[in-house]
Amino acid sequence: MKEKLSKQYLLLDGIPILVHTLRIFQNSTKIDEIFLIVPENDIEFARRHIVEKYGISKVSRVLTGGRERQDSVRQGVNVLETNHDIVIIHDGVRPFITEEILHAVFSEAAKGGAVTVGVPVKDTVKSADGHGWVRETLDRDSLWLIQTPQAFTRDVIQKAYDDAYNVNYYGTDDASLVERIGVHVKVIHGSYDNIKITTKDDIVMAEVLVQKFKKGVR
């Protein structure tokens, strides 16, 4: 982003991106407790200027993250308790999920143990070698762009993380760790609006989307 603030604290419609995301979980009837995981130097800022300032009362813990995303999620997994039946993991810079998506991942995880949201690939996808020569054209009917939230039963996600760290394995997302231990992961439809804000172009798109959501258009 080339900004002084980390991207999750940049303003979107006058409010930090992270607050937009947290409010969805705060207002959801399916969410009892939120663990917010941030860089070590952001702990006090997140408590005072995000959680307290905006009244995100379901945040029970603000935890220090790790070197990689997987290390950060592990901090939350490590403090799960027996009363945490379903665990939903979400990127703080995806502020355009909906209550419907949360309900869907919760319900599917309760039935099957593991679920992720995604959207079908629209474009033609080709596999190429290191020199740019096309190896093959992939069947896009079976390809999905994976998003968050991803949801799991507590036992499944704890076992997946324990197993991964026992062999120093790093996956591209939480679902890939669950796949490693032989648990089937179901993918359900997310939304093309459910963007991850990582670049300045994403901010431009997000400004359009936030007005669309304010008008109740999905």
C-alpha positions as CSV (number, residue, x, y, z in Angstrom):
1,M,0.0,0.0,0.0
2,K,3.0,2.3,0.6
3,E,1.1,3.9,3.5
4,K,2.2,4.7,7.1
5,L,-0.7,2.7,8.5
6,S,-1.1,-1.0,8.0
7,K,-3.8,-1.7,5.4
8,Q,-6.3,-3.0,8.0
9,Y,-6.4,0.4,9.7
10,L,-6.8,2.5,6.5
11,L,-10.1,4.3,6.4
12,L,-13.0,3.1,4.2
13,D,-16.0,5.4,4.2
14,G,-14.4,7.1,7.2
15,I,-14.0,3.9,9.3
16,P,-11.0,1.5,9.5
17,I,-11.3,-1.4,7.2
18,L,-10.9,-3.8,10.1
19,V,-13.8,-2.2,11.9
20,H,-16.1,-2.9,8.9
21,T,-15.0,-6.5,9.1
22,L,-15.4,-6.9,12.8
23,R,-18.9,-5.4,12.8
24,I,-20.1,-8.2,10.7
25,F,-19.0,-10.7,13.3
26,Q,-20.1,-8.5,16.1
27,N,-23.7,-8.3,14.7
28,S,-23.9,-12.0,13.8
29,T,-26.1,-14.2,15.9
30,K,-23.8,-17.1,15.1
31,I,-20.7,-15.5,16.7
32,D,-20.2,-15.7,20.5
33,E,-16.6,-14.6,20.8
34,I,-13.9,-13.0,18.6
35,F,-10.1,-13.4,18.8
36,L,-8.4,-10.5,17.1
37,I,-4.9,-11.3,16.0
38,V,-2.6,-8.4,15.2
39,P,1.2,-7.6,15.0
40,E,2.8,-7.3,18.4
41,N,3.4,-3.6,18.1
42,D,-0.3,-3.1,17.3
43,I,-1.8,-4.7,20.4
44,E,-2.5,-1.5,22.3
45,F,-3.6,0.4,19.2
46,A,-6.0,-2.3,18.3
47,R,-7.5,-2.5,21.8
48,R,-8.0,1.3,22.2
49,H,-8.6,2.6,18.7
50,I,-10.4,-0.4,17.2
51,V,-12.1,-2.6,19.8
52,E,-12.9,0.0,22.5
53,K,-13.5,3.0,20.3
54,Y,-16.0,1.2,18.1
55,G,-17.6,-1.0,20.8
56,I,-16.7,-4.4,19.4
57,S,-17.7,-6.1,22.6
58,K,-17.4,-9.7,21.3
59,V,-13.6,-9.3,21.1
60,S,-12.5,-11.2,24.2
61,R,-8.8,-11.4,23.3
62,V,-6.3,-9.4,21.2
63,L,-3.5,-11.7,20.5
64,T,0.0,-11.2,19.1
65,G,0.4,-12.6,15.6
66,G,3.4,-14.5,14.2
67,R,5.8,-14.2,11.3
68,E,3.5,-15.8,8.7
69,R,-0.3,-15.8,8.4
70,Q,-0.4,-19.4,9.5
71,D,1.7,-18.6,12.6
72,S,-0.8,-15.9,13.5
73,V,-3.8,-18.1,13.2
74,R,-2.1,-20.7,15.3
75,Q,-2.0,-18.2,18.2
76,G,-5.8,-18.2,18.1
77,V,-6.0,-22.0,17.7
78,N,-3.7,-22.5,20.7
79,V,-6.1,-20.7,23.1
80,L,-9.3,-22.5,22.0
81,E,-11.3,-24.0,24.8
82,T,-13.8,-26.9,24.9
83,N,-16.8,-24.6,24.6
84,H,-15.6,-23.4,21.2
85,D,-17.6,-25.8,19.0
86,I,-17.2,-24.1,15.6
87,V,-14.2,-22.0,14.7
88,I,-14.5,-19.4,11.8
89,I,-11.3,-17.9,10.5
90,H,-11.4,-14.8,8.4
91,D,-9.1,-12.2,6.9
92,G,-9.4,-8.8,8.6
93,V,-9.2,-7.0,5.2
94,R,-12.2,-8.8,3.7
95,P,-14.9,-6.4,4.9
96,F,-17.6,-7.4,2.4
97,I,-18.8,-10.8,3.7
98,T,-22.5,-11.1,4.7
99,E,-24.5,-12.6,7.5
100,E,-25.8,-15.1,4.9
101,I,-22.2,-16.3,4.2
102,L,-21.5,-16.6,7.9
103,H,-24.6,-18.6,8.5
104,A,-23.8,-20.9,5.6
105,V,-20.2,-21.7,6.7
106,F,-21.4,-22.2,10.3
107,S,-24.1,-24.7,9.2
108,E,-21.8,-26.6,6.8
109,A,-19.0,-26.9,9.4
110,A,-21.4,-28.2,12.0
111,K,-22.5,-30.9,9.5
112,G,-19.2,-31.9,8.0
113,G,-16.3,-30.5,10.0
114,A,-14.7,-28.2,7.4
115,V,-15.9,-25.7,4.8
116,T,-14.5,-22.8,2.8
117,V,-16.1,-20.2,0.6
118,G,-15.0,-19.4,-2.9
119,V,-16.1,-18.3,-6.3
120,P,-15.9,-20.2,-9.6
121,V,-13.1,-19.2,-11.9
122,K,-14.4,-17.0,-14.8
123,D,-11.4,-16.9,-17.0
124,T,-9.5,-19.5,-18.9
125,V,-6.7,-20.9,-16.8
126,K,-3.5,-22.3,-18.2
127,S,-0.5,-24.1,-16.6
128,A,2.9,-22.9,-17.8
129,D,6.5,-23.9,-17.2
130,G,9.2,-21.6,-15.8
131,H,9.9,-20.2,-19.3
132,G,6.3,-19.2,-20.0
133,W,5.4,-22.1,-22.3
134,V,1.9,-23.5,-21.8
135,R,1.7,-27.0,-20.5
136,E,-2.0,-27.4,-20.5
137,T,-5.4,-25.6,-20.3
138,L,-7.1,-26.5,-17.1
139,D,-10.8,-27.3,-16.8
140,R,-12.2,-24.2,-15.2
141,D,-15.4,-25.9,-14.4
142,S,-13.7,-27.6,-11.4
143,L,-11.6,-24.5,-10.3
144,W,-12.5,-22.1,-7.6
145,L,-10.9,-19.0,-6.2
146,I,-10.8,-19.6,-2.5
147,Q,-11.7,-16.8,0.0
148,T,-12.4,-16.6,3.7
149,P,-14.3,-17.2,6.0
150,Q,-13.3,-20.8,6.5
151,A,-15.0,-22.8,9.2
152,F,-14.1,-26.0,11.1
153,T,-15.0,-27.9,14.2
154,R,-12.6,-27.2,17.0
155,D,-11.2,-30.7,17.1
156,V,-10.5,-30.7,13.3
157,I,-8.7,-27.4,13.2
158,Q,-6.6,-28.1,16.3
159,K,-5.5,-31.5,14.9
160,A,-4.7,-29.9,11.5
161,Y,-2.5,-27.3,13.1
162,D,-0.8,-29.7,15.5
163,D,0.0,-32.1,12.7
164,A,1.3,-29.3,10.4
165,Y,3.7,-27.9,13.0
166,N,4.9,-31.4,13.9
167,V,6.4,-31.6,10.4
168,N,7.0,-27.9,9.9
169,Y,4.4,-27.7,7.1
170,Y,3.1,-24.4,5.8
171,G,0.0,-24.3,3.7
172,T,-1.6,-21.6,1.6
173,D,-4.7,-21.5,3.7
174,D,-6.2,-23.1,6.7
175,A,-8.3,-25.5,4.6
176,S,-5.1,-26.9,3.1
177,L,-3.9,-28.0,6.6
178,V,-7.2,-29.7,7.1
179,E,-6.9,-31.5,3.8
180,R,-3.5,-32.9,4.9
181,I,-5.1,-34.8,7.7
182,G,-7.6,-36.5,5.4
183,V,-10.7,-34.4,6.3
184,H,-12.8,-33.5,3.3
185,V,-13.3,-29.7,2.9
186,K,-16.5,-28.5,1.3
187,V,-16.4,-25.4,-0.9
188,I,-19.6,-23.2,-1.0
189,H,-20.3,-20.1,-3.0
190,G,-19.0,-16.9,-1.5
191,S,-19.2,-13.6,-3.4
192,Y,-17.2,-11.8,-6.1
193,D,-17.6,-8.8,-3.8
194,N,-15.7,-10.5,-1.0
195,I,-12.4,-9.0,-2.1
196,K,-9.2,-8.9,0.0
197,I,-8.0,-5.4,0.2
198,T,-4.2,-5.5,-0.4
199,T,-3.4,-2.8,-3.1
200,K,-4.4,0.8,-3.9
201,D,-6.6,-0.5,-6.7
202,D,-8.5,-2.6,-4.2
203,I,-9.2,0.5,-2.1
204,V,-10.8,2.1,-5.2
205,M,-13.0,-1.0,-5.7
206,A,-13.8,-1.1,-2.0
207,E,-15.0,2.5,-2.0
208,V,-17.5,1.5,-4.7
209,L,-18.6,-1.7,-2.9
210,V,-19.1,0.0,0.5
211,Q,-21.6,2.4,-1.1
212,K,-23.3,-0.5,-2.8
213,F,-23.6,-2.3,0.5
214,K,-24.9,0.8,2.2
215,K,-27.7,0.9,-0.3
216,G,-28.5,-2.7,0.4
217,V,-27.5,-4.0,-3.0
218,R,-25.9,-7.4,-3.1
